[in-house]
Amino acid sequence: MKKTKLLLIDDEKPLLQNLKQILEFEDFEVVTAGNGIEGLTQYEKESPDLVICDIMMPEMDGYGFIRNLRTKGYTSTPFIFLTAKSDYDDLREGMNFGADDYLVKPVKSSQLLEAINTRLQRKREINKKLEIQLSQIENGFRLITDKEFFATVYDIIGYLHLLKSKHHLLDEESLQEYFGYMEKSSNRLLSLLRKVKNWHEQEKNLVLDNDDKSNSTSVKEVLERISNSTAKNYNREKDLVSNIDADINLHVNAGFIETLFTELLDNAFKFSQKGNPVSIGTSIKDATYSIVIADCGKSNNYDSLINFKPLNKNAKIPQNDPGLGLGLAIVDLLVKSINGELKFEKNSPYGIIVTVNIPVPFDDEPPMKNNAA
């Protein structure tokens, strides 16, 4: 069984070695570094499951280290500050930088082990929930394949039989009505097929632990590409209002972000009329990167969206569209897996505003500090 890997960063060598021995005795694999710069190198190289870091260190202190780490898009690895500083303001500063816990030196081995196990257990619980939801989405696709695909195909075949047997009795208005039904059913089937195809193409790239150093994706680049292609698919390039200025890099495969925003933008165009704007914008404020997508759809399904529980057997699917319900389940999963927040708001007088908030502590490079040990 693979051991849990810890990255321990401290410039006090005797303490570093002592803690390393204690943790290795508890069957952890321990990688060490003497300051933040060394810590960043070790993190990139070793991909640890949890980080324990001192604050006061030469060359780059603990704040600089976590600031740099979060800036690079590594947000899901649990982080514990270990320091001699015990002032409340220092504690809050550490938490604001994105730390999960804060232990004051001298720390007992039992306290350290408890903090480590608590954070690792919390991470396992989060991943377990996401894995369950991933399994539910797979089951949802199977249900759609078994039920919706066949029902839609049978609808098309039924209308074809009617046209074949009665075409000579139907006037032009009736013919156009039948053609309209067939077109609607065909588009519905095509939409579901695209959703299934897209999911299975990208599923292998959906890493629940998003600290994947092999991939770095510019969210801005993906948003620009997806918004333009979606508007083109609906022949509504003139309706797209784009204000995608702010950017962050996430350590996930580009397909991950593409899947997320394809679902949201497709819904925005699908449930609004041609000639009405669909806007998308980005911003960074208060350590949060926000993506806002707004439409002016005539059918305001805000209430069903806000109360929607993905893949709940009793859930009332917005627009009575199982494809939409499955899409929302996918969006919910992806946003959670990058520690984000998904919000729906009414867009007065009509339409929906969807906001995806992603925690990003910093958007610039950390300063280099020369603190005394």
Secondary structure per residue as TSV (DSSP state, phi and psi in degrees):
chain	resnum	aa	ss	phi	psi
A	1	M	-	360.0	133.8
A	2	K	-	-67.0	132.8
A	3	K	-	-76.2	151.1
A	4	T	-	-72.5	129.3
A	5	K	E	-100.6	128.2
A	6	L	E	-114.0	141.3
A	7	L	E	-106.2	119.3
A	8	L	E	-112.0	120.7
A	9	I	E	-121.3	118.7
A	10	D	-	-163.7	139.8
A	11	D	S	-86.4	-7.7
A	12	E	-	-86.0	99.5
A	13	K	H	-59.8	-43.1
A	14	P	H	-60.5	-42.8
A	15	L	H	-65.7	-41.3
A	16	L	H	-58.1	-46.8
A	17	Q	H	-69.5	-36.4
A	18	N	H	-63.6	-47.0
A	19	L	H	-65.5	-36.6
A	20	K	H	-61.2	-43.9
A	21	Q	H	-64.9	-42.1
A	22	I	H	-60.8	-46.1
A	23	L	H	-71.0	-36.4
A	24	E	H	-68.2	-33.9
A	25	F	H	-62.2	-30.2
A	26	E	T	-86.5	12.3
A	27	D	T	75.0	26.1
A	28	F	-	-91.5	150.7
A	29	E	E	-90.6	126.6
A	30	V	E	-119.8	126.9
A	31	V	E	-111.6	137.6
A	32	T	E	-119.3	158.5
A	33	A	E	-150.9	151.6
A	34	G	S	-95.7	-9.1
A	35	N	S	-163.4	179.2
A	36	G	H	-64.2	-37.2
A	37	I	H	-64.1	-47.0
A	38	E	H	-62.4	-36.2
A	39	G	H	-62.7	-41.4
A	40	L	H	-62.8	-41.3
A	41	T	H	-62.3	-45.1
A	42	Q	H	-66.5	-37.4
A	43	Y	H	-63.0	-47.6
A	44	E	H	-61.6	-36.2
A	45	K	H	-78.1	-41.0
A	46	E	H	-102.9	-20.3
A	47	S	-	49.5	64.8
A	48	P	-	-69.0	159.7
A	49	D	S	-83.6	-19.6
A	50	L	E	-160.2	148.0
A	51	V	E	-118.4	134.1
A	52	I	E	-119.4	122.8
A	53	C	E	-137.9	132.7
A	54	D	-	-72.2	161.8
A	55	I	S	-96.6	-56.1
A	56	M	S	-82.1	102.7
A	57	M	-	-143.4	154.5
A	58	P	S	-74.4	162.5
A	59	E	S	69.8	-58.1
A	60	M	S	-146.1	121.3
A	61	D	-	-81.1	-178.8
A	62	G	H	-64.1	-38.0
A	63	Y	H	-63.0	-43.4
A	64	G	H	-62.4	-38.3
A	65	F	H	-63.8	-51.9
A	66	I	H	-69.4	-32.2
A	67	R	H	-62.5	-44.9
A	68	N	H	-65.1	-41.0
A	69	L	H	-61.5	-48.5
A	70	R	H	-69.2	-34.5
A	71	T	H	-60.6	-37.3
A	72	K	T	-74.6	-5.0
A	73	G	T	98.3	4.0
A	74	Y	-	-85.4	98.5
A	75	T	-	-116.8	-14.1
A	76	S	S	-97.7	-11.8
A	77	T	S	-73.5	124.0
A	78	P	-	-57.8	144.2
A	79	F	E	-136.5	127.7
A	80	I	E	-121.8	124.4
A	81	F	E	-84.0	135.0
A	82	L	E	-125.9	113.2
A	83	T	E	-153.7	162.1
A	84	A	S	-83.7	-12.4
A	85	K	-	-77.3	133.6
A	86	S	-	-131.8	5.7
A	87	D	-	-67.6	145.3
A	88	Y	H	-59.0	-40.6
A	89	D	H	-63.5	-36.5
A	90	D	H	-65.7	-39.8
A	91	L	H	-62.0	-47.5
A	92	R	H	-63.9	-37.3
A	93	E	H	-61.6	-42.0
A	94	G	H	-61.7	-44.0
A	95	M	H	-66.2	-37.5
A	96	N	H	-63.9	-28.4
A	97	F	T	-75.6	-7.7
A	98	G	T	107.9	12.9
A	99	A	-	-73.4	149.6
A	100	D	S	-94.0	-25.2
A	101	D	E	-153.0	169.3
A	102	Y	E	-150.4	113.3
A	103	L	E	-116.0	138.4
A	104	V	E	-100.1	131.2
A	105	K	S	-71.8	150.0
A	106	P	S	-74.0	136.8
A	107	V	-	-108.4	137.9
A	108	K	-	-75.1	147.7
A	109	S	H	-59.7	-35.4
A	110	S	H	-65.4	-37.5
A	111	Q	H	-66.7	-42.9
A	112	L	H	-63.9	-46.1
A	113	L	H	-63.9	-38.7
A	114	E	H	-63.1	-43.7
A	115	A	H	-64.1	-43.1
A	116	I	H	-62.4	-50.3
A	117	N	H	-64.4	-35.8
A	118	T	H	-63.4	-45.5
A	119	R	H	-69.0	-38.2
A	120	L	H	-67.3	-39.5
A	121	Q	H	-65.2	-40.6
A	122	R	H	-60.7	-42.9
A	123	K	H	-64.1	-41.5
A	124	R	H	-63.3	-39.6
A	125	E	H	-64.4	-42.1
A	126	I	H	-62.7	-47.0
A	127	N	H	-64.6	-35.0
A	128	K	H	-63.8	-43.3
A	129	K	H	-62.3	-41.0
A	130	L	H	-67.0	-37.5
A	131	E	H	-65.6	-39.2
A	132	I	H	-62.6	-43.9
A	133	Q	H	-65.8	-36.7
A	134	L	H	-60.9	-42.7
A	135	S	H	-64.2	-39.0
A	136	Q	H	-63.8	-38.1
A	137	I	H	-64.5	-41.5
A	138	E	H	-59.1	-44.0
A	139	N	H	-63.8	-37.1
A	140	G	H	-61.6	-41.8
A	141	F	H	-63.5	-38.3
A	142	R	H	-64.9	-39.8
A	143	L	H	-64.3	-41.9
A	144	I	I	-63.5	-42.3
A	145	T	I	-61.0	-44.3
A	146	D	I	-71.6	-34.1
A	147	K	I	-107.8	-60.5
A	148	E	I	-68.4	-42.8
A	149	F	I	-59.9	-49.6
A	150	F	H	-65.4	-41.4
A	151	A	H	-60.6	-41.9
A	152	T	H	-68.5	-41.8
A	153	V	H	-62.5	-42.6
A	154	Y	H	-62.1	-36.3
A	155	D	H	-60.6	-47.2
A	156	I	H	-63.0	-45.5
A	157	I	H	-61.5	-39.8
A	158	G	H	-61.2	-45.2
A	159	Y	H	-66.3	-35.9
A	160	L	H	-63.3	-42.9
A	161	H	H	-61.8	-42.3
A	162	L	H	-62.5	-43.6
A	163	L	H	-64.3	-40.5
A	164	K	H	-64.5	-40.4
A	165	S	H	-86.7	-24.1
A	166	K	H	-126.0	11.1
A	167	H	G	-59.3	-32.4
A	168	H	G	-74.8	-13.0
A	169	L	G	-99.7	-8.7
A	170	L	-	-95.2	139.3
A	171	D	-	-83.0	175.5
A	172	E	H	-60.9	-39.2
A	173	E	H	-64.4	-42.2
A	174	S	H	-67.2	-40.4
A	175	L	H	-59.6	-47.0
A	176	Q	H	-63.3	-34.3
A	177	E	H	-64.6	-43.6
A	178	Y	H	-64.7	-43.3
A	179	F	H	-60.4	-38.3
A	180	G	H	-63.0	-42.7
A	181	Y	H	-61.3	-43.3
A	182	M	H	-66.1	-39.9
A	183	E	H	-64.4	-43.2
A	184	K	H	-61.5	-44.5
A	185	S	H	-65.9	-39.9
A	186	S	H	-64.6	-43.0
A	187	N	H	-65.0	-37.1
A	188	R	H	-63.5	-44.8
A	189	L	H	-64.1	-42.5
A	190	L	H	-62.3	-40.7
A	191	S	H	-62.6	-44.0
A	192	L	H	-65.6	-40.7
A	193	L	H	-62.7	-42.3
A	194	R	H	-62.7	-39.5
A	195	K	H	-64.2	-44.6
A	196	V	H	-64.7	-45.8
A	197	K	H	-61.0	-45.9
A	198	N	H	-62.8	-42.2
A	199	W	H	-62.8	-48.0
A	200	H	H	-70.9	-25.9
A	201	E	H	-70.9	-34.4
A	202	Q	H	-100.0	-13.2
A	203	E	G	-57.1	-38.6
A	204	K	G	-65.9	-18.6
A	205	N	G	-94.0	-2.8
A	206	L	-	-85.7	92.0
A	207	V	-	-91.6	119.9
A	208	L	S	-66.8	-35.8
A	209	D	S	-89.4	102.6
A	210	N	-	-80.8	4.7
A	211	D	-	-83.7	67.7
A	212	D	-	-104.4	103.4
A	213	K	T	-70.1	-11.7
A	214	S	T	-79.1	-12.9
A	215	N	-	-129.7	138.3
A	216	S	-	-141.6	121.2
A	217	T	E	-118.3	128.0
A	218	S	E	-77.8	114.9
A	219	V	H	-63.8	-38.0
A	220	K	H	-59.6	-45.5
A	221	E	H	-62.2	-42.5
A	222	V	H	-65.9	-44.9
A	223	L	H	-60.6	-43.2
A	224	E	H	-63.2	-42.8
A	225	R	H	-67.9	-46.0
A	226	I	H	-68.6	-41.8
A	227	S	H	-64.4	-41.2
A	228	N	H	-67.7	-42.5
A	229	S	H	-69.4	-36.8
A	230	T	H	-67.9	-43.1
A	231	A	H	-60.7	-39.3
A	232	K	H	-66.0	-40.1
A	233	N	H	-58.7	-34.3
A	234	Y	T	-94.8	6.8
A	235	N	T	54.8	44.0
A	236	R	-	-133.5	41.1
A	237	E	G	-58.0	-34.4
A	238	K	G	-72.6	-18.9
A	239	D	G	-83.2	-15.5
A	240	L	E	-77.0	123.1
A	241	V	E	-112.8	109.6
A	242	S	E	-112.5	129.8
A	243	N	E	-136.6	58.1
A	244	I	-	-93.2	87.8
A	245	D	-	-102.8	-52.5
A	246	A	-	-73.0	151.1
A	247	D	-	-143.2	151.0
A	248	I	-	-140.0	160.5
A	249	N	E	-107.3	130.6
A	250	L	E	-113.5	141.5
A	251	H	S	-86.8	68.4
A	252	V	S	-141.0	160.8
A	253	N	-	-64.6	144.0
A	254	A	H	-57.0	-33.1
A	255	G	H	-60.9	-30.2
A	256	F	H	-59.8	-51.4
A	257	I	H	-70.2	-36.7
A	258	E	H	-60.6	-44.6
A	259	T	H	-61.1	-44.8
A	260	L	H	-58.5	-53.2
A	261	F	H	-84.7	-19.8
A	262	T	H	-62.8	-43.1
A	263	E	H	-60.9	-48.1
A	264	L	H	-67.7	-44.3
A	265	L	H	-71.2	-36.2
A	266	D	H	-61.4	-41.5
A	267	N	H	-63.6	-40.6
A	268	A	H	-61.3	-41.2
A	269	F	H	-77.6	-38.5
A	270	K	H	-63.4	-37.4
A	271	F	T	-102.5	23.0
A	272	S	S	-134.8	157.7
A	273	Q	-	-88.9	149.0
A	274	K	T	-59.7	136.2
A	275	G	T	101.7	-15.7
A	276	N	S	-99.6	140.6
A	277	P	-	-72.2	146.7
A	278	V	E	-120.9	116.7
A	279	S	E	-110.4	147.8
A	280	I	E	-138.9	132.2
A	281	G	E	-144.8	159.4
A	282	T	E	-131.0	152.9
A	283	S	E	-158.3	159.8
A	284	I	E	-125.2	123.4
A	285	K	E	-154.4	138.1
A	286	D	T	51.2	49.6
A	287	A	T	62.6	26.4
A	288	T	E	-134.3	131.7
A	289	Y	E	-96.6	121.9
A	290	S	E	-116.6	134.8
A	291	I	E	-116.4	122.9
A	292	V	E	-117.7	126.2
A	293	I	E	-121.8	122.9
A	294	A	E	-127.9	136.7
A	295	D	-	-125.1	170.6
A	296	C	-	-121.5	43.6
A	297	G	-	-60.9	142.8
A	298	K	S	-70.6	-27.8
A	299	S	S	-96.2	102.8
A	300	N	-	-87.8	104.7
A	301	N	-	-105.7	33.4
A	302	Y	H	-57.0	-45.9
A	303	D	H	-60.6	-41.9
A	304	S	H	-71.9	-31.9
A	305	L	H	-68.4	-45.8
A	306	I	H	-67.2	-27.3
A	307	N	T	-99.5	3.0
A	308	F	-	-72.0	129.6
A	309	K	-	-112.7	108.2
A	310	P	T	-52.4	126.8
A	311	L	T	62.0	18.8
A	312	N	-	-75.2	132.7
A	313	K	T	-61.9	-22.5
A	314	N	T	-100.8	6.2
A	315	A	-	-69.1	138.4
A	316	K	-	-89.9	107.5
A	317	I	-	-72.5	127.5
A	318	P	G	-55.2	136.3
A	319	Q	G	64.7	9.8
A	320	N	G	52.0	36.4
A	321	D	-	-114.7	104.6
A	322	P	H	-61.9	-27.9
A	323	G	H	-64.6	-40.3
A	324	L	H	-66.8	-41.5
A	325	G	H	-60.0	-41.2
A	326	L	H	-68.3	-38.8
A	327	G	H	-61.5	-41.2
A	328	L	H	-65.5	-36.0
A	329	A	H	-63.8	-40.3
A	330	I	H	-64.3	-46.4
A	331	V	H	-59.3	-45.0
A	332	D	H	-58.7	-43.7
A	333	L	H	-63.0	-47.7
A	334	L	H	-65.7	-41.3
A	335	V	H	-64.2	-43.3
A	336	K	H	-62.1	-37.6
A	337	S	H	-71.2	-14.6
A	338	I	T	-109.2	23.7
A	339	N	T	60.0	31.7
A	340	G	-	-99.4	-176.6
A	341	E	E	-131.1	135.3
A	342	L	E	-112.8	126.5
A	343	K	E	-129.3	141.7
A	344	F	E	-117.4	135.0
A	345	E	E	-136.1	155.3
A	346	K	E	-73.0	138.6
A	347	N	-	-107.9	96.8
A	348	S	S	-67.4	137.3
A	349	P	S	-85.7	-17.8
A	350	Y	S	-133.8	154.8
A	351	G	-	102.3	-177.1
A	352	I	E	-129.4	142.0
A	353	I	E	-111.4	120.5
A	354	V	E	-108.6	128.4
A	355	T	E	-121.0	130.4
A	356	V	E	-112.2	117.3
A	357	N	E	-105.7	128.0
A	358	I	E	-120.0	125.7
A	359	P	E	-68.6	122.8
A	360	V	-	-138.2	100.7
A	361	P	S	-59.4	-37.2
A	362	F	-	-144.1	151.1
A	363	D	S	-123.3	15.5
A	364	D	S	-137.9	171.0
A	365	E	-	-74.5	142.8
A	366	P	-	-73.4	147.6
A	367	P	-	-72.3	150.5
A	368	M	-	-90.0	127.2
A	369	K	-	-114.5	152.6
A	370	N	-	-122.4	75.8
A	371	N	-	-88.8	153.0
A	372	A	-	-72.4	149.3
A	373	A	-	-65.8	360.0
